[in-house]
Amino acid sequence: MSYTEQQAADYLTAKSQRAFRYTKEADPMMAKVLAEEIEKSVWLAKKNEIKQSLPYPEGVVGSEIEQYCIDNELL
């Protein structure tokens, strides 16, 4: 599949913002799950909230856009 530079940019933006929010919000919750301080469902809900709030561009397939970015020296 062929992607546009805009799709790649939107994908990379969402990917980096997700990574930041996972690190800041979801990862600490995982530690609480392991310590049995919160239910796993709470952590999974946070991960899903982050994923839904920062969607990848429509029609983008993760492995394909990753390869597009590599091929075009965007990663």
PyMOL commands that set and color helices and strands:
alter all, ss='L'
color gray80, all
select helices_A, chain A and resi 5-34+40-53+62-71
alter helices_A, ss='H'
color red, helices_A
deselect
rebuild
show_as cartoon
